[in-house]
Amino acid sequence: ANPTNAGFHRARRIDVDLEEGEVLFVPGGAPHLVVNLTDTVAFAGNFLDDSNLEATLADIKEMAAKEGRLEAKEPGPMEGFLSALEEMVFDPNKAIHEEMLPGRMLAVRYADFEGGRAA
C-alpha cells in the first residue's frame, strides 16, 4: 500500500459556494480544489502556533529538498523561506500585534483592488 494514498478511497467530495464576504476554513493538509465562478479576489493564510509549527517546518524542509535546483546559484523559494523561518524566534506568549486589527486593515474592497487604490 502506498502511504501517500492511504485512506484516499474513503475521500468524499463536498461542494461549497461562498457568497461575498464569506470565508471557508480549510484545515492544513486537507486536499482541496477551488473553482471561481466569477471574477474573484481571494487571499489565503496559514496559521502557525505551537500545535503545528514542528510539522510545518518539516513540510517546508521537504518542499525545499524537492525544489531540485541542480546547479542553481541562488536558493529556491522554499529554501529561502525555510532559511528566514529558522532565523526567527517564536515566542508563543507574544503576538505580532498586541491588539486585534480593525477589519478595514485586513480586507480590501474589490473596487479598490481593481482600480489600484489599495496599493
C-alpha positions in Angstrom: 0.0 0.0 0.0 1.2 3.5 -0.9 1.2 5.6 2.3 0.7 8.7 0.3 -2.7 7.4 -0.8 -3.7 5.9 2.5 -7.4 6.5 3.1 -7.9 8.1 -0.3 -10.6 5.6 -1.2 -12.7 7.0 1.7 -12.5 10.6 0.5 -15.8 12.3 -0.3 -16.4 15.4 -2.3 -18.1 18.4 -0.7 -19.1 21.4 -2.8 -19.3 24.8 -1.1 -20.5 28.0 -2.8 -19.3 31.1 -0.9 -21.1 34.4 -1.2 -19.4 37.8 -1.0 -17.8 38.3 2.5 -17.9 34.6 3.5 -14.8 32.7 4.5 -14.1 29.0 4.4 -11.5 27.5 6.7 -9.7 24.6 5.1 -7.6 22.7 7.7 -3.9 22.2 6.9 -3.2 19.1 4.8 -6.8 18.9 3.6 -6.8 18.3 -0.2 -9.0 20.9 -2.0 -9.8 22.5 -5.3 -11.0 26.0 -5.9 -13.1 26.9 -8.9 -14.0 30.6 -9.2 -17.4 31.1 -10.8 -16.9 34.9 -11.4 -14.1 37.4 -11.2 -12.7 36.9 -7.7 -10.1 38.4 -5.4 -9.0 35.8 -2.9 -6.5 35.5 -0.2 -5.1 32.7 1.8 -3.3 32.4 5.1 -1.5 29.8 7.0 -1.8 29.6 10.8 1.3 28.7 12.8 1.4 28.1 16.5 2.8 25.5 18.9 0.3 22.9 17.7 1.6 22.8 14.1 5.0 24.6 14.0 7.1 21.4 14.0 5.0 19.7 11.3 5.0 22.9 9.2 8.8 23.2 9.4 9.1 19.5 8.4 6.8 20.1 5.4 8.8 23.2 4.3 12.1 21.3 4.6 10.7 18.5 2.4 9.4 21.0 -0.2 12.8 22.8 -0.2 14.6 19.5 -0.7 12.3 18.7 -3.6 12.9 22.0 -5.4 15.6 20.2 -7.4 17.5 23.3 -8.2 20.5 21.5 -9.6 23.4 23.8 -10.5 21.3 26.8 -9.2 23.3 29.7 -8.0 20.5 31.0 -5.7 18.3 29.2 -3.3 14.8 28.2 -4.4 11.8 29.9 -2.9 11.2 27.3 -0.2 14.8 27.2 0.7 14.8 31.0 1.2 11.6 30.8 3.2 13.0 28.0 5.4 16.1 30.0 6.0 14.1 33.0 7.1 11.9 30.9 9.4 14.9 29.3 11.0 16.3 32.8 11.9 13.0 33.7 13.7 12.4 33.2 17.3 8.9 32.0 18.0 7.5 33.0 21.4 4.0 31.6 22.0 3.4 34.3 24.6 3.9 37.1 22.2 2.0 38.2 19.2 3.0 40.4 16.3 0.1 42.8 17.2 -0.9 43.3 20.8 -4.4 44.4 19.7 -6.7 42.9 17.1 -6.5 44.9 13.9 -9.7 46.5 12.7 -11.4 44.8 9.7 -10.6 47.8 7.4 -6.9 46.8 7.8 -7.5 43.2 7.0 -9.6 43.3 3.8 -9.6 45.3 0.6 -12.8 46.0 -1.4 -12.7 44.6 -4.9 -13.3 48.1 -6.4 -10.2 49.4 -4.6 -8.2 46.4 -5.7 -9.3 46.6 -9.3 -8.7 50.3 -9.6 -5.2 50.1 -7.9 -6.1 52.3 -5.0 -5.4 49.5 -2.5 -1.7 49.5 -3.4 
